[in-house]
Amino acid sequence: MSSFKYYMPTKIVFGENSLKQIDEFTMGRRTLLVTSAGFVKRGVVKQIQSYTSNIVAVVSEVQSHPDISDIKELYAEAYKHDFDIVVALGGGSVLDVSKFLAVAHSTDKTGVMVEKLMHKKENIENFNIKPIISIPTTAGTSSEVTPWATIWDNQDKRKYSLHLPELFSEVALYDPILTLSLPREITVQTTLDALSHSLESIWNKNASEITIAYAVKAAQKIVKNLPLLLNDLNNVQYRTEILKACMYAGMAFSNTQTAVAHAMSYSITLNHGIPHGIACSFTLPMLLKAVMGVDKRVDKALKSIFGEQAEVESVNFFKKVDVSIDFKDYNMQKADFDVVLGNLSREQRLQNSIVPLENIKY
């Protein structure tokens, strides 16, 4: 009998208008609200402030995929205030930045020491991790139920991960209503990121019965509901199913990490400017083809998602959502593909993969 471990300390609250429960979870603690400017303009910040009187400050200038230099500026702004807990309202960038801001150093208020901690050049004993309540407004990164934050360094063309067990959110609050405003392009990108998380956690050395079950459930929901949602973006039922898929995907890869698709994606995004959700997903049919036949458990899981002709149906799915799986459509030639494969040696996520590299063909 196989043995495994599974850990998920985050309290999950799911449902329409569950945002109204926020005061129940801040519990009188001085709260820093971290978000992006769009939610201020749309009145969502005022809405939250009407639900709880615990917010003492708002940091609202988080940009999409912010650079480490931008994050340190936000850190300095945040620590002008005295707060006990962080509430993160937004997509993956907001959630990841909030994790960085939640790591409080005993003396430094600039974020420099947190950056050193990320690079493993500082001792964790000098830090206090503040609790986080995460409210995702996209259905993609699942950062609300994982213990790490993705940090980009555009100057060095590198992606780093701030990974601490204490960075699991105290509460992940899922309100499908908050995802209704997402445009088609962002809906596609974020949902395909969740699909990548699901499949990556299946062809993964760290996979278990629990993670595969969550991953399959997530991927099945995406394959069924994303094409429907793209034809009816204001449909709350489809939005709800996609948000559930994001949650289940996070519950899978939070315990396995990602693998070769994400390892490839970082180079593709940094060097070719392709959005992360596309960069980590348009290679999935190619990787699925490369892994079929390697592990019976993986084959079974992939066929339960796409059908008996999993290779063919995975390609058809990308056609349904109008996303190309051809490198040439992203202005990438064979030489660029070889560079991506060559860069894999420095990506830790590759070590999680059971996909044979020799099977991956341009």
C-alpha positions as CSV (number, residue, x, y, z in Angstrom):
1,M,0.0,0.0,0.0
2,S,1.3,3.4,-0.9
3,S,2.0,6.0,1.8
4,F,1.8,9.7,1.6
5,K,1.4,13.0,3.6
6,Y,-0.9,15.9,2.9
7,Y,-1.0,19.3,4.6
8,M,-3.6,22.1,4.2
9,P,-3.9,24.5,7.2
10,T,-6.0,27.1,5.3
11,K,-9.6,27.6,6.3
12,I,-11.7,27.7,3.1
13,V,-14.8,29.8,2.8
14,F,-16.7,29.6,-0.5
15,G,-19.9,31.1,-1.8
16,E,-21.5,34.1,-3.5
17,N,-21.3,37.3,-1.4
18,S,-19.1,35.6,1.1
19,L,-17.0,38.8,1.1
20,K,-19.6,40.1,3.6
21,Q,-18.2,37.8,6.2
22,I,-14.8,39.4,6.3
23,D,-15.2,41.0,9.8
24,E,-15.8,37.5,11.2
25,F,-12.2,36.5,10.1
26,T,-10.3,39.7,10.9
27,M,-11.6,39.3,14.5
28,G,-10.7,42.8,15.7
29,R,-7.1,42.7,14.5
30,R,-5.6,45.8,12.9
31,T,-5.8,45.0,9.2
32,L,-3.7,46.1,6.2
33,L,-5.7,45.7,3.0
34,V,-3.5,45.0,0.0
35,T,-5.1,45.4,-3.5
36,S,-4.8,47.1,-6.9
37,A,-6.0,50.4,-8.0
38,G,-8.9,48.9,-10.0
39,F,-10.7,47.7,-6.9
40,V,-10.5,51.2,-5.4
41,K,-12.0,52.7,-8.6
42,R,-14.7,50.0,-8.6
43,G,-15.7,50.7,-5.0
44,V,-14.8,47.3,-3.7
45,V,-12.4,48.7,-1.1
46,K,-15.2,50.9,0.2
47,Q,-17.5,47.9,0.2
48,I,-15.0,45.9,2.4
49,Q,-14.6,48.9,4.7
50,S,-18.4,48.9,5.2
51,Y,-18.2,45.3,6.3
52,T,-15.4,45.7,8.8
53,S,-14.0,48.6,10.9
54,N,-10.6,46.8,11.4
55,I,-8.8,48.2,8.3
56,V,-6.2,50.6,9.4
57,A,-4.4,51.1,6.1
58,V,-4.8,50.3,2.4
59,V,-1.9,49.6,0.0
60,S,-3.6,49.8,-3.4
61,E,-0.8,50.2,-6.0
62,V,0.1,46.6,-6.7
63,Q,0.7,46.2,-10.5
64,S,0.5,43.0,-12.5
65,H,3.7,40.9,-12.1
66,P,5.5,43.6,-10.1
67,D,9.3,43.6,-10.1
68,I,11.2,43.1,-6.8
69,S,12.1,46.8,-6.7
70,D,8.4,47.7,-6.9
71,I,7.5,45.3,-4.1
72,K,10.1,46.8,-1.8
73,E,8.6,50.2,-2.3
74,L,5.2,48.7,-1.3
75,Y,6.8,47.1,1.7
76,A,8.1,50.5,2.9
77,E,4.7,52.0,2.4
78,A,3.0,49.2,4.4
79,Y,5.3,49.4,7.3
80,K,4.5,53.1,7.9
81,H,1.5,51.5,9.6
82,D,1.0,49.3,12.6
83,F,-0.9,46.2,11.6
84,D,-1.5,42.7,12.8
85,I,-2.9,40.9,9.8
86,V,-2.9,41.3,6.0
87,V,-6.0,41.0,3.8
88,A,-5.1,40.4,0.2
89,L,-7.8,41.3,-2.4
90,G,-6.9,40.6,-6.0
91,G,-5.3,38.3,-8.5
92,G,-2.1,36.3,-8.1
93,S,0.2,39.3,-8.1
94,V,-1.7,40.9,-5.2
95,L,-1.7,37.7,-3.3
96,D,2.0,37.1,-3.8
97,V,2.9,40.7,-2.9
98,S,0.8,40.4,0.2
99,K,2.8,37.4,1.3
100,F,6.0,39.4,0.9
101,L,4.5,42.2,3.0
102,A,3.4,39.8,5.7
103,V,7.0,38.8,6.4
104,A,7.9,41.4,9.1
105,H,11.6,41.9,10.0
106,S,12.5,42.9,13.6
107,T,14.1,46.1,12.5
108,D,14.1,46.6,8.7
109,K,11.1,48.4,7.1
110,T,12.4,48.5,3.6
111,G,12.0,44.9,2.4
112,V,15.7,44.4,1.9
113,M,15.9,41.8,4.6
114,V,12.9,39.9,3.2
115,E,14.7,39.8,-0.2
116,K,17.7,38.4,1.5
117,L,15.6,35.8,3.2
118,M,14.1,34.8,-0.2
119,H,17.7,34.3,-1.4
120,K,18.4,32.3,1.7
121,K,20.9,34.9,2.9
122,E,19.1,35.8,6.1
123,N,17.9,33.8,9.1
124,I,14.1,33.2,9.6
125,E,14.5,33.8,13.3
126,N,14.7,37.5,12.7
127,F,11.2,37.6,11.2
128,N,7.6,37.4,12.3
129,I,5.0,36.2,9.8
130,K,1.7,38.0,10.0
131,P,-1.5,36.1,9.3
132,I,-3.0,36.5,5.8
133,I,-6.6,36.4,4.6
134,S,-6.6,35.9,0.8
135,I,-9.6,36.9,-1.4
136,P,-8.8,35.8,-5.0
137,T,-10.5,37.8,-7.7
138,T,-9.1,35.6,-10.5
139,A,-9.4,31.8,-10.9
140,G,-5.8,31.0,-11.7
141,T,-2.7,31.2,-9.4
142,S,-4.3,29.5,-6.3
143,S,-1.8,31.5,-4.2
144,E,-4.5,31.7,-1.6
145,V,-3.9,28.0,-0.7
146,T,-0.1,27.7,-1.3
147,P,2.8,28.5,0.9
148,W,4.9,30.4,-1.6
149,A,5.0,33.7,-3.6
150,T,6.4,34.2,-7.1
151,I,8.7,37.2,-7.2
152,W,10.1,38.5,-10.5
153,D,13.4,40.2,-11.1
154,N,13.2,41.8,-14.5
155,Q,16.8,43.1,-14.4
156,D,18.3,39.7,-13.9
157,K,15.7,37.9,-16.0
158,R,14.9,35.6,-13.1
159,K,11.9,34.3,-11.3
160,Y,12.3,33.6,-7.5
161,S,10.1,32.0,-5.0
162,L,9.5,33.1,-1.4
163,H,8.6,29.8,0.2
164,L,7.8,29.5,3.9
165,P,5.3,27.1,5.5
166,E,3.9,30.1,7.5
167,L,2.8,31.7,4.2
168,F,-0.3,29.5,3.9
169,S,-3.2,31.8,4.2
170,E,-5.1,31.7,7.5
171,V,-8.4,32.0,5.4
172,A,-9.0,31.7,1.7
173,L,-12.3,33.5,0.9
174,Y,-13.8,32.6,-2.5
175,D,-16.6,34.9,-3.8
176,P,-17.5,34.1,-7.4
177,I,-19.1,37.5,-7.8
178,L,-15.7,39.1,-7.6
179,T,-14.6,37.3,-10.8
180,L,-17.5,38.5,-13.0
181,S,-15.6,41.6,-14.1
182,L,-12.7,39.6,-15.6
183,P,-12.4,40.2,-19.4
184,R,-12.1,37.3,-21.8
185,E,-8.3,37.4,-22.2
186,I,-7.6,37.4,-18.4
187,T,-10.2,34.7,-17.9
188,V,-8.4,32.5,-20.4
189,Q,-4.9,33.1,-19.1
190,T,-5.7,32.6,-15.4
191,T,-7.9,29.5,-16.0
192,L,-5.1,27.9,-18.2
193,D,-2.7,28.6,-15.4
194,A,-5.0,26.6,-13.1
195,L,-5.1,23.8,-15.7
196,S,-1.3,23.7,-15.8
197,H,-1.2,23.5,-12.0
198,S,-3.5,20.5,-12.2
199,L,-1.7,18.6,-14.9
200,E,1.7,19.4,-13.4
201,S,0.7,18.0,-10.1
202,I,-0.4,14.8,-11.8
203,W,2.9,14.1,-13.8
204,N,4.8,14.8,-10.6
205,K,7.2,12.8,-8.4
206,N,5.4,14.2,-5.3
207,A,1.9,13.1,-6.4
208,S,-0.3,11.2,-4.1
209,E,-3.9,9.8,-4.1
210,I,-5.1,13.0,-2.6
211,T,-3.4,15.4,-4.9
212,I,-4.3,13.5,-8.0
213,A,-7.9,13.4,-6.9
214,Y,-8.0,17.2,-6.5
215,A,-6.1,17.7,-9.7
216,V,-8.4,15.6,-11.8
217,K,-11.5,17.3,-10.3
218,A,-10.0,20.7,-11.1
219,A,-9.0,19.8,-14.7
220,Q,-12.3,18.2,-15.4
221,K,-14.1,21.4,-14.3
222,I,-11.9,23.5,-16.5
223,V,-12.2,21.3,-19.6
224,K,-16.0,21.3,-19.3
225,N,-16.7,24.9,-18.2
226,L,-14.1,27.2,-19.7
227,P,-15.4,26.9,-23.3
228,L,-18.9,27.5,-22.0
229,L,-17.8,30.5,-19.9
230,L,-16.0,32.1,-22.8
231,N,-19.4,32.2,-24.6
232,D,-21.2,33.7,-21.6
233,L,-18.7,35.7,-19.4
234,N,-21.4,36.9,-17.0
235,N,-22.6,33.5,-16.1
236,V,-22.2,33.1,-12.4
237,Q,-22.6,29.3,-12.5
238,Y,-19.7,28.9,-14.9
239,R,-17.6,31.4,-12.9
240,T,-18.3,29.4,-9.8
241,E,-17.2,26.2,-11.3
242,I,-14.0,27.7,-12.7
243,L,-13.2,29.3,-9.2
244,K,-13.8,25.9,-7.6
245,A,-11.4,24.4,-10.2
246,C,-8.8,27.0,-9.2
247,M,-9.3,26.0,-5.5
248,Y,-9.0,22.3,-6.2
249,A,-5.9,22.8,-8.3
250,G,-4.3,24.8,-5.5
251,M,-5.1,22.0,-3.1
252,A,-3.3,19.6,-5.4
253,F,-0.1,21.5,-6.3
254,S,0.3,23.1,-2.9
255,N,1.6,19.7,-1.8
256,T,3.4,18.7,-5.0
257,Q,4.7,22.0,-6.5
258,T,4.6,22.4,-10.3
259,A,6.9,20.7,-12.7
260,V,8.3,21.0,-16.3
261,A,5.6,23.2,-17.9
262,H,6.2,25.9,-15.3
263,A,9.9,25.4,-15.4
264,M,9.8,26.1,-19.1
265,S,7.4,29.0,-18.7
266,Y,9.7,31.3,-16.7
267,S,12.2,31.5,-19.6
268,I,9.4,31.9,-22.1
269,T,7.8,34.8,-20.2
270,L,11.0,36.6,-19.3
271,N,12.6,36.3,-22.7
272,H,9.6,36.4,-25.0
273,G,7.1,38.5,-23.1
274,I,4.4,35.8,-23.2
275,P,1.9,36.1,-20.3
276,H,2.4,33.6,-17.6
277,G,-0.9,31.8,-18.0
278,I,-0.2,31.2,-21.7
279,A,3.5,30.5,-21.2
280,C,2.8,27.7,-18.7
281,S,-0.1,26.1,-20.6
282,F,0.4,26.1,-24.4
283,T,3.0,23.4,-24.0
284,L,0.7,21.1,-22.1
285,P,-0.5,19.0,-25.1
286,M,3.1,18.5,-26.1
287,L,4.0,17.5,-22.5
288,L,1.0,15.2,-22.2
289,K,2.1,13.4,-25.4
290,A,5.6,13.1,-23.9
291,V,4.4,11.5,-20.6
292,M,1.7,9.1,-21.9
293,G,2.9,5.5,-21.3
294,V,5.4,6.5,-18.6
295,D,3.1,5.8,-15.6
296,K,-0.2,3.9,-15.6
297,R,-1.6,6.1,-12.8
298,V,-0.8,9.2,-14.8
299,D,-2.3,7.7,-18.0
300,K,-5.5,6.9,-16.1
301,A,-5.8,10.4,-14.6
302,L,-5.2,12.2,-18.0
303,K,-7.7,9.9,-19.7
304,S,-10.3,10.7,-17.0
305,I,-9.9,14.4,-17.8
306,F,-9.7,14.4,-21.6
307,G,-11.1,11.0,-22.6
308,E,-9.5,7.8,-24.0
309,Q,-7.9,9.8,-26.8
310,A,-6.3,12.2,-24.4
311,E,-3.6,13.5,-26.7
312,V,-6.1,14.4,-29.4
313,E,-8.7,15.9,-27.0
314,S,-6.1,18.0,-25.2
315,V,-5.3,19.6,-28.5
316,N,-9.0,20.1,-29.3
317,F,-9.5,21.8,-26.0
318,F,-7.0,24.5,-26.8
319,K,-8.7,25.0,-30.1
320,K,-12.0,25.5,-28.3
321,V,-10.6,28.3,-26.2
322,D,-8.7,29.8,-29.2
323,V,-5.2,29.4,-27.8
324,S,-2.4,28.2,-30.1
325,I,-0.1,25.4,-29.1
326,D,2.4,26.2,-31.9
327,F,5.6,27.8,-30.8
328,K,5.8,29.7,-34.1
329,D,2.7,31.6,-33.3
330,Y,4.6,33.1,-30.3
331,N,7.5,34.1,-32.6
332,M,9.6,31.2,-31.2
333,Q,11.7,29.1,-33.5
334,K,13.5,25.8,-32.9
335,A,16.6,27.7,-31.6
336,D,14.4,29.5,-29.0
337,F,12.9,26.2,-28.0
338,D,16.4,24.7,-27.5
339,V,17.3,27.7,-25.3
340,V,14.2,27.1,-23.2
341,L,15.2,23.5,-22.7
342,G,18.7,24.5,-22.0
343,N,17.6,26.9,-19.2
344,L,15.7,24.1,-17.4
345,S,18.9,23.0,-15.6
346,R,18.6,26.0,-13.3
347,E,14.9,25.5,-12.5
348,Q,14.1,23.6,-9.4
349,R,10.6,22.8,-10.5
350,L,12.0,20.4,-13.2
351,Q,13.1,18.0,-10.5
352,N,9.4,17.3,-9.7
353,S,8.6,16.1,-13.2
354,I,8.3,12.6,-14.5
355,V,8.1,13.8,-18.1
356,P,11.1,12.4,-20.0
357,L,12.9,15.4,-21.6
358,E,14.0,13.3,-24.5
359,N,10.3,12.8,-25.4
360,I,9.6,16.6,-25.6
361,K,9.7,17.5,-29.3
362,Y,9.4,21.0,-30.9
